[in-house]
Amino acid sequence: MPDSAPSFTLVDVPGAVPLLGHLGAFRKQPLEMLTAWWRQHGDALHFRLGTRTLYLFSHPDLAEEVLVKQSDRFVKVYDPQRPTGLALVLGNGLVTSSGEVWKRHRRIIQPIFHRSRIATMADRMAQVGEQRIAAWEHHAGGTIDIAAEMMKLALEVISQTMFSTSMTQHIERISHALRVSIKYAFDSFSNPLFLPLWVPTARNREFHSVMQFMDGLMYGLLAERRHSGVHHDDLLDLLLQARDEETGEGLSDRELRDEALTIFAAGHETTANALAWTWYLLATHPEARTRFHEEIDRVLQGRTPNADDLPQLPYTRALFDESLRLYPPAPAVQRKAATPTTVGGVSLPEGAFVLVGTYNLHRHPAFWSNPEQFLPERWLDGERPSNRYAYIPFGAGPRTCVGLHFASVEGPLLLALIGRRYDLQLAQEKVEPYLMVTLRPKGGMRMTLHPRKIPVASTV
């Protein structure tokens, strides 16, 4: 087919070994390898994980072709007969599904995430935030794992805003279950030597156990709502009431479970990681941290933030945007070619696995000045990359993250809420990014909680 993007030369990454290809290096350091190969071999390359060939595209024009212009030719990697990756955890939900199933579910779920509705959820987000950080008081002056705390906070936000319920009593088990299942999902896709689920290994048994717990939680949530009959006007109500406009049928219990778990898992994991990396960048850039605290003190004057405050907190938003640039929660977007096609002059066979390298796009020297530096000011000075697809933290095209507006309110709001009360300082020498579907800090992120003197609101 005609291709409007410039032509790229596809480079075969050297160093493949017989049978395994590049699996050894990739398994040890997936993010580092994807970045190093891009720097060494360019914007269009391919490598092998066992018998599977993957194409890595790290140029905005290639991203646009795959995610926007040819989005109908690039589908999610989901085979209901042989699920791998996130499909093992999320089933055929919004993140993993393709075709008519995806279109139908997107139509159902999209309205709950409309910008106008998200603003009304901001007060609930702030209320949950205040409740969670109230528990930090006995840690004041000590250290906490801020990555784990952001996971718990974002988990409770999604529970109360989307499902009108609290998961506080289950939070440790849920965090553990998601950590185990997502790691399992990532390894199942990236390692062709991975043993199938029916083999009774200790790891497979643990995966079955945590999924049984999560299934019980989701199906229990659905049963409780049906039994109570109470209307909350939340995502759960929307899913239960949804009817196919052609057949009049509602979602099956399995579809309801898949969508509830998808929003539950994907809806908190990404924001939590983005918040953790923002605290890390603030802790390692004192001038930015000072400016951040000055802004929230001036605007909030000690009170809890709300949606109306966000336009008055441009530096806080710039911090979040720059954090999403340097540490995008999804460092690579995965697709499969549904038909033979051509992208940027590169011919792809049907079934080709494609990775759009978001992490690489966000650091591409052709589109960013000082790409490796943390410069929140770039978002205030009107600096935007010349190509809009050089910055896609929420994806692009028809499958742009449905929670875009939700995260855009939640992130800056929780930053302001926590920064008003605490000055967070790094309590460990080194923090390494670790790719496990999302980009998280390896081994957590220890920080010292220093209480701040909250300014008294002016009465003038």
For each residue, the residues with C-beta under 8 A, 3 or more apart:
1: 341 342
2:
3: 7 65 342 343 344 345
4: 69
5: 8 61 62 64 65 343 344 345
6: 61 344 345
7: 3 344 345
8: 5 42 43 44 59 62 344 345 346
9: 42 44 345
10: 44 45 46 55 346
11: 41 42 44 45 46
12: 45 46 47
13: 16 22 37 41 45 46 47
14:
15: 22 25
16: 13 20 21 22 47 48
17: 20 21 22 24
18:
19: 50 51
20: 16 17 23 24 50
21: 16 17 47 48 49 50 51
22: 13 15 16 17 25 26 33 47 48 49
23: 20 26 27 48 49 50 191 192 193
24: 17 20 27 28
25: 15 22 28 29 33
26: 22 23 29 30 33 47 49 190
27: 23 24 30 190 191
28: 24 25
29: 25 26 32 33
30: 26 27 33 34 190 435
31: 34 35 331 359 433 434 435 439
32: 29 35 36
33: 22 25 26 29 30 36 37
34: 30 31 37 38 56 331 332 355 357 359 360 435
35: 31 32 38 39 359 360 363
36: 32 33 39 40
37: 13 33 34 40 41 45 47 56
38: 34 35 41 42 43 45 56 58 357 360
39: 35 36
40: 36 37
41: 11 13 37 38 45
42: 8 9 11 38 45 58
43: 8 38 57 58 59 62
44: 8 9 10 11 55 56 57 58 59 62 344 346
45: 10 11 12 13 37 38 41 42 55 56
46: 10 11 12 13 53 54 55 56
47: 12 13 16 21 22 26 37 53 54 56
48: 16 21 22 23 51 52 53 54
49: 21 22 23 26 52 54 190 191 192
50: 19 20 21 23 191 192 193
51: 19 21 48 192
52: 48 49 192 353
53: 46 47 48 352 353
54: 46 47 48 49 353 354 355
55: 10 44 45 46 346 348 352 353 354 355
56: 34 37 38 44 45 46 47 332 355 357 360
57: 43 44 62 63 66 343 344 354 355 356 357
58: 38 42 43 44 62 356 357 360 361 364
59: 8 43 44 62 63 344 361 364
60: 63 64 361 364 367 385 387 388 389 390
61: 5 6 64 65 344 387 389
62: 5 8 43 44 57 58 59 65 66 343 344 356
63: 57 59 60 66 67 68 333 356 361 389 392 396
64: 5 60 61 67 68 69 387 389 396
65: 3 5 61 62 68 69 70 343 344
66: 57 62 63 70 71 74 335 343 354 356
67: 63 64 71 74 333 335 356 389 392 395 396 397 399
68: 63 64 65 71 389 396 397 398
69: 4 64 65
70: 65 66 73 74 341 343
71: 66 67 68 74 397 398 399
72: 338
73: 70 337 338 339 341
74: 66 67 70 71 335 336 337 338 354
75: 78 98 99 335 336 338
76: 95 96 97 98 102 334 335 336
77: 84 85 87 189 334 335 336 353
78: 75 83 87 92 96 97 98
79: 82 83 84 87
80: 83 92
81:
82: 79
83: 78 79 80 87 88 91
84: 77 79 87 88 185 188 189
85: 77 88 96 185 186 188 189 334 437
86: 89 90 95 96 182 185 189 437
87: 77 78 79 83 84 90 91 92 96 185
88: 83 84 85 181 184 185 188 197 207
89: 86 181 182 184 185 211 214 261 265
90: 86 87 93 95 96 258 261 262 265 266
91: 83 87 96 254 257 258 261 262
92: 78 80 87 96 97 101 255 258
93: 90 96 97 105 258 259 261 262 263
94: 97 102 105 106 109 259 262 263 402
95: 76 86 90 262 266
96: 76 78 85 86 87 90 91 92 93 262
97: 76 78 92 93 94 101 102 105
98: 75 76 78 101 102
99: 75 102 103
100: 103 104
101: 92 97 98 104 105
102: 76 94 97 98 99 105 106 399
103: 99 100 106 107
104: 100 101 107 108 244
105: 93 94 97 101 102 108 109 251 255 259
106: 94 102 103 109 110 402
107: 103 104 110
108: 104 105 111 238 239 242 251
109: 94 105 106 112 113 235 238 239 259 263 402
110: 106 107 113 114 402
111: 108 114 117 238
112: 109 117 162 234 235 238
113: 109 110 117 118 402 403 404 405 406
114: 110 111 117 118 405
115: 118 119 405
116: 119 120
117: 111 112 113 114 120 121
118: 113 114 115 121 122 405 406 409
119: 115 116 122 307 409
120: 116 117 123 307
121: 117 118 124 125 161 406 409
122: 118 119 125 126 306 307 310 409 413
123: 120 126 127 306 307
124: 121 127 128 157 160 161
125: 121 122 128 129 157 161 409 410 413 414
126: 122 123 129 130 304 305 306 413 417
127: 123 124 130 131
128: 124 125 131 132 153 156 157 160 161
129: 125 126 132 133 153 157 413 414 417 418
130: 126 127 133 134 304 417
131: 127 128 134 135 156
132: 128 129 135 136 149 152 153 156
133: 129 130 136 153 417 418 421 422
134: 130 131 137
135: 131 132 138
136: 132 133 139 140 144 149 422 449
137: 134 140
138: 135
139: 136 142 143 144 449
140: 136 137 449 450 451
141: 448 449 450 451
142: 139 448 449
143: 139 427 446 447 448 449
144: 136 139 148 149 446 447 449
145: 148 149 444 445 446 447
146: 149 150 276 279 280 424 445 446 447
147: 150 151 272 273 276 440 441 444 445
148: 144 145 151 152 175 444
149: 132 136 144 145 146 152 153
150: 146 147 153 154 271 272 273 275 276 279
151: 147 148 154 155 175 268 269 272
152: 132 148 149 155 156 171 175
153: 128 129 132 133 149 150 156 157 272 275 414
154: 150 151 157 158 267 268 269 271 272 275 410
155: 151 152 158 159 167 171 174 175 268 272
156: 128 131 132 152 153 159 160 166 167 168 171
157: 124 125 128 129 153 154 160 161 268 271 410 414
158: 154 155 161 162 163 263 264 267 268
159: 155 156 162 163 165 166 167 264
160: 124 128 156 157 163 164 165 166
161: 121 124 125 128 157 158 234 406
162: 112 158 159 234 235 236 263 264 267
163: 158 159 160 221 234 235 236 260 264
164: 160 232 234 236
165: 159 160 221
166: 156 159 160 169
167: 155 156 159 170 171 174
168: 156 171
169: 166
170: 167 173 174 217
171: 152 155 156 167 168 174 175
172: 175 176
173: 170 176 177 213
174: 155 167 170 171 177 178 214 217
175: 148 151 152 155 171 172 178 179
176: 172 173 179 180 210
177: 173 174 180 181 210 211 213 214
178: 174 175 181 182 214 265 269
179: 175 176 182 183
180: 176 177 183 184 206 207 210
181: 88 89 177 178 184 185 207 210 211 214
182: 86 89 178 179 185 186 265 269 436 437 438
183: 179 180 186 187 436
184: 88 89 180 181 187 188 203 207
185: 84 85 86 87 88 89 181 182 188 189 437
186: 85 182 183 189 190 435 436 437
187: 183 184 190 191 194
188: 84 85 88 184 185 191 194
189: 77 84 85 86 185 186 334
190: 26 27 30 49 186 187
191: 23 27 49 50 187 188 194
192: 23 49 50 51 52
193: 23 50
194: 187 188 191
195: 199 201 204
196: 199
197: 88 204 207 208
198: 204
199: 195 196 204
200: 204 205
201: 195 204 205
202: 205 206
203: 184 206 207
204: 195 197 198 199 200 201 207 208
205: 200 201 202 208 209
206: 180 202 203 209 210
207: 88 180 181 184 197 203 204 210 211
208: 197 204 205 211 212
209: 205 206 212 213
210: 176 177 180 181 206 207 213 214
211: 89 177 181 207 208 214 215
212: 208 209 215 216
213: 173 177 209 210 216 217
214: 89 174 177 178 181 210 211 217 218 261
215: 211 212 218 219 257
216: 212 213 219 220
217: 170 174 213 214 220 221
218: 214 215 221 222 257 260 261 264
219: 215 216 222 223 253 257
220: 216 217 223 224
221: 163 165 217 218 224 225 236 260
222: 218 219 225 226 236 240 253 256 257 260
223: 219 220 226 227
224: 220 221 227 228
225: 221 222 228 230 232 236 237 240
226: 222 223 229 240
227: 223 224
228: 224 225
229: 226
230: 225
231: 237
232: 164 225 236 237
233: 237
234: 112 161 162 163 164 237 238
235: 109 112 162 163 238 239 260 263
236: 162 163 164 221 222 225 232 239 240 260
237: 225 231 232 233 234 240 241
238: 108 109 111 112 234 235 241 242
239: 108 109 235 236 242 251 256 259 260
240: 222 225 226 236 237 250 251 256
241: 237 238 250
242: 108 238 239 250 251
243: 248 249 250
244: 104 247 248 249 250
245:
246:
247: 244
248: 243 244
249: 243 244
250: 240 241 242 243 244
251: 105 108 239 240 242 255 256 259
252: 255 256
253: 219 222 256 257
254: 91 257 258
255: 92 105 251 252 258 259
256: 222 239 240 251 252 253 259 260
257: 91 215 218 219 222 253 254 260 261
258: 90 91 92 93 254 255 261 262
259: 93 94 105 109 239 251 255 256 262 263
260: 163 218 221 222 235 236 239 256 257 263 264
261: 89 90 91 93 214 218 257 258 264 265
262: 90 91 93 94 95 96 258 259 265 266 267
263: 93 94 109 158 162 235 259 260 266 267 403
264: 158 159 162 163 218 260 261 267 268
265: 89 90 178 182 261 262 268 269
266: 90 95 262 263 269 270 403
267: 154 158 162 262 263 264 270 271 403 406
268: 151 154 155 157 158 264 265 271 272
269: 151 154 178 182 265 266 272 273 329 438
270: 266 267 273 274 329 330 401 403 407 438
271: 150 154 157 267 268 274 275 329 407 410 411
272: 147 150 151 153 154 155 268 269 275 276
273: 147 150 269 270 276 277 327 329 438 439 440
274: 270 271 277 278 320 323 324 327 329 393 407 411
275: 150 153 154 271 272 278 279 411 414 415
276: 146 147 150 272 273 279 280 440 441 445
277: 273 274 280 281 323 326 327 439 441
278: 274 275 281 282 319 320 323 411 415
279: 146 150 275 276 282 283 424 445 447
280: 146 276 277 283 284 426 431 441 445
281: 277 278 284 285 288 319 322 323 326 327 374
282: 278 279 285 288 289 292 319 424
283: 279 280 289 424 425 426 447
284: 280 281 374 426
285: 281 282 288 289 374
286: 289 290
287: 290 291
288: 281 282 285 291 292 319 374 376
289: 282 283 285 286 292 293 423
290: 286 287 293 294
291: 287 288 294 295 315
292: 282 288 289 295 296 315 316 319 415 419
293: 289 290 296 297 419 423 452
294: 290 291 297 298
295: 291 292 298 299 313 314 315 316
296: 292 293 299 300 305 313 316 416 419 420
297: 293 294 300 301 302 420 455
298: 294 295 301
299: 295 296 305 309 312 313 416
300: 296 297 303 304 305 309 416 420
301: 297 298 455 456 457 458
302: 297 420 454 455 456 457
303: 300 457
304: 126 130 300 417 420
305: 126 296 299 300 309 310 313 413 416 417 420
306: 122 123 126 309 413
307: 119 120 122 123 310 409 413
308: 311
309: 299 300 305 306 312 313 416
310: 122 305 307 313 316 317 409 412 413
311: 308 314
312: 299 309
313: 295 296 299 305 309 310 316 317 412 416
314: 295 311 317 318 380
315: 291 292 295 318 319 376 380
316: 292 295 296 310 313 319 320 412 415 416 419
317: 310 313 314 320 321 379 412
318: 314 315 321 322 376 377 378 379 380
319: 278 281 282 288 292 315 316 322 323 376 412 415
320: 274 278 316 317 323 324 411 412 415
321: 317 318 324 325 376 379
322: 281 318 319 325 326 374 375 376 378 379
323: 274 277 278 281 319 320 326 327
324: 274 320 321 327 328 329 393
325: 321 322 328 362 368 391 393
326: 277 281 322 323 362 363 374
327: 273 274 277 281 323 324 433 439
328: 324 325 331 358 359 362 393 439
329: 269 270 271 273 274 324 393 438 439
330: 270 333 358 393 395 437 438 439
331: 31 34 328 357 358 359 435 438 439
332: 34 56 355 356 357 358 359 435
333: 63 67 330 355 356 358 392 395
334: 76 77 85 189 353 354 355 356
335: 66 67 74 75 76 77 353 354 356
336: 74 75 76 77 351 352 353 354
337: 73 74 340 341 348 349 350 351 352 354
338: 72 73 74 75 350
339: 73 350
340: 337 347 348 349 350
341: 1 70 73 337 347 348
342: 1 3 345 346 347 348
343: 3 5 57 62 65 66 70 346 348 354
344: 3 5 6 7 8 44 57 59 61 62 65
345: 3 5 6 7 8 9 342
346: 8 10 44 55 342 343
347: 340 341 342
348: 55 337 340 341 342 343 352 354
349: 337 340 352
350: 337 338 339 340
351: 336 337
352: 53 55 336 337 348 349
353: 52 53 54 55 77 334 335 336
354: 54 55 57 66 74 334 335 336 337 343 348
355: 34 54 55 56 57 332 333 334
356: 57 58 62 63 66 67 332 333 334 335 361 392
357: 34 38 56 57 58 331 332 360 361
358: 328 330 331 332 333 361 362 392 393
359: 31 34 35 328 331 332 362 363 439
360: 34 35 38 56 58 357 363 364
361: 58 59 60 63 356 357 358 364 367 389 390 391 392
362: 325 326 328 358 359 368 371 390 391 393
363: 35 326 359 360 368 371 372
364: 58 59 60 360 361 367 368 371 390
365: 368 371
366:
367: 60 361 364 371 385 386 387 390
368: 325 362 363 364 365 371 385 390
369: 378 383
370: 373 375
371: 362 363 364 365 367 368
372: 363
373: 370
374: 281 284 285 288 322 326
375: 322 370 378
376: 288 315 318 319 321 322 379 380
377: 318 380 381
378: 318 322 369 375 381 383
379: 317 318 321 322 376 383
380: 314 315 318 376 377
381: 377 378
382:
383: 369 378 379
384: 388 391
385: 60 367 368 388 390 391
386: 367 390
387: 60 61 64 367 390
388: 60 384 385 391
389: 60 61 63 64 67 68 361 392 396
390: 60 361 362 364 367 368 385 386 387
391: 325 361 362 384 385 388
392: 63 67 333 356 358 361 389 395 396
393: 274 324 325 328 329 330 358 362
394: 400 401 403 404 407
395: 67 330 333 392 399 400 401
396: 63 64 67 68 389 392 400
397: 67 68 71 400
398: 68 71
399: 67 71 102 395
400: 394 395 396 397 404
401: 270 394 395 404 407
402: 94 106 109 110 113
403: 113 263 266 267 270 394 406 407
404: 113 394 400 401 407 408
405: 113 114 115 118 408 409
406: 113 118 121 161 267 403 409 410
407: 270 271 274 394 401 403 404 410 411
408: 404 405 411 412
409: 118 119 121 122 125 307 310 405 406 412 413
410: 125 154 157 271 406 407 413 414
411: 271 274 275 278 320 407 408 414 415
412: 310 313 316 317 319 320 408 409 415 416
413: 122 125 126 129 305 306 307 310 409 410 416 417
414: 125 129 153 157 275 410 411 417 418
415: 275 278 292 316 319 320 411 412 418 419
416: 296 299 300 305 309 313 316 412 413 419 420
417: 126 129 130 133 304 305 413 414 420 421
418: 129 133 414 415 421 422 424
419: 292 293 296 316 415 416 422 423
420: 296 297 300 302 304 305 416 417 452 454
421: 133 417 418 451 452 454
422: 133 136 418 419 449 450 451 452
423: 289 293 419 450 451 452
424: 146 279 282 283 418 447 448 449 450
425: 283 447 448 450
426: 280 283 284 431 445 446 447 448
427: 143 446 447 448
428: 431 445 446
429:
430:
431: 280 426 428 441 442 445
432: 441 442 443
433: 31 327 439 440 441 442
434: 31 439 440 441 442 443
435: 30 31 34 186 331 332 438 439
436: 182 183 186 440
437: 85 86 182 185 186 330
438: 182 269 270 273 329 330 331 435
439: 31 273 277 327 328 329 330 331 359 433 434 435
440: 147 273 276 433 434 436
441: 147 276 277 280 431 432 433 434 444 445
442: 431 432 433 434
443: 432 434
444: 145 147 148 441
445: 145 146 147 276 279 280 426 428 431 441
446: 143 144 145 146 426 427 428
447: 143 144 145 146 279 283 424 425 426 427
448: 141 142 143 424 425 426 427
449: 136 139 140 141 142 143 144 422 424
450: 140 141 422 423 424 425
451: 140 141 421 422 423
452: 293 420 421 422 423
453:
454: 302 420 421
455: 297 301 302
456: 301 302
457: 301 302 303
458: 301
459:
460:
